[in-house]
Amino acid sequence: MANTTDWMDLLGGGTLLRKETVDDDDDEATTATTATTQGVVVRPADGQRVTVRLVGRVLLNPNHTTGPLDEKVQLDHLQTMHPGSVFHPQGEMTFCVGENEVPTGLDLGIRLSQAGDRFTLRMVSRLGYGKFGLPSPPTNIISKWLVEPHQPLEYGVEIVSLDALKVPVDTMTVDMCLQTANHKSALGTRAFKRGDYELATTLYGRALVFVQPTRDQTTTEMLDAYVRVGTNLATSFAKTKRSDKEIIKLTTSVTSVNDQVPKAWYQMGCAYRRMLEFKVAIDCMNKVLILDPTSVAAKKELEKIHKKVRDYKKKEKKMYLNGISKMVKEREEEEERLKTQNTQLPKDTETIATSTGLQQRHQHQHQNAQNEFGKVSRASLGEQLRGAGEEDRDWQPHSEVCKRGTSVAKMVGAVMALVLLVLTVMHWHWHETN
């Protein structure tokens, strides 16, 4: 007969609860099994393989039904919820702790245990399968979900053994690397299919470490695994909005190993399109259609790229036309201003006389300066005269002859600029039509 103690809060916020399970008829054996080694608690290390015997059940809502629950409601009723249907049949499984191979709550609960421990774990949905849930296999036509989204979970766990510790990748054999990479890649694919792209990205990234083509020893199977996992990782990068430069770097590496992978070229082309590198993106999509002429996704992406190119050409044409219109408007305003000045010329005759008087005044000032400072060097005298000229420059008026010359020069410049703009537009229009 089994009995349980009170729930223990493992994380401090009530999101992960643990209750020890002991057998009344075999307390001594259980105590002996869970004893420490020389007084030291032996717990799983990161990456260590652990064999457990467990069974997983969903927890029913307070009204004894299944369905999404707000996390606050889950926290309020987690201890009193009743177990529901089994989604993970009782049996043994082996996995690496700390490697995202099992739900987060189960992983944390096992990492805080030791060999021989028997306990029950309860966790909120965020530490289980979260908002994505766990879909039923295709053969199950009764229910769509094994675990519905936002559904809390319960696990009955027994730690059977703590197995091999994590070893460096460089010391692993090719077969071990392939086996590990395939296992993690399969878990990543399961996460991807249920929409958990962040978890899929993590698992694919862990798998890719074991099949790098730069290893001293590589095989055809390892290179094929690298291409497959790298392509899946690039797809996950796109789903999680990772940097397009990362996607291009990864897909370039994949296609350097095998350039006959349409999915890698497709992800590369999409990344270049988002970076507005349309020419390279079109080349990538054409490569996809050469390898897979039936690819609907590549055809749609190619249409999207061509539409982007047309939109940019229209925008560029509009900018040119706006620039021309603005310059023509400025030229018309300048001509209008010049006409206004020409009509005011008879009224400005006093300006000429004033200008002549000022020039005579300056000449008289310069002559007095030469007489007074006759012993001063020619260079020093020149500097003083230049300083006086700069002080008078702001208020000295221009002659009417200068004004008319400036106006004519401006009109000639505006006409030449207009001719050049018209020729540019004609050349651009001819280029577009041909």
Secondary structure, DSSP 8 states (H G I E B T S, - for coil): -EEE---EESSSSSSEEEEEEEEGGGHHHHHHHT--BTTB-----TT-EEEEEEEEEEE--TTS--S---HHHHHHHTTT--EEEEEEEEEEEEEETTTTSS-HHHHHHHHT--TT-EEEEEE-GGGTTTTT-EE--TT--S-SEEE-TT--EEEEEEEEEE------GGGS-HHHHHHHHHHHHHHHHHHHHTT-HHHHHHHHHHHHGGG-TTSSS--HHHHHHHHHHHHHHHHHHHHTT--HHHHHHHHHHHHHH-S--HHHHHHHHHHHHHTT-HHHHHHHHHHHHHH-TT-HHHHHHHHHHHHHHHHHHHHHHHHHHHHHHHHHHHHHHHHHHHHHHHHTGGGGHHHHHHHHHHHHHHHHHHHHHHHHTTTS-HHHHHHHHHHHHHHHHTT----HHHHHHHHHHHHHHHHHHHHHHHHHHHHHHHHHH-
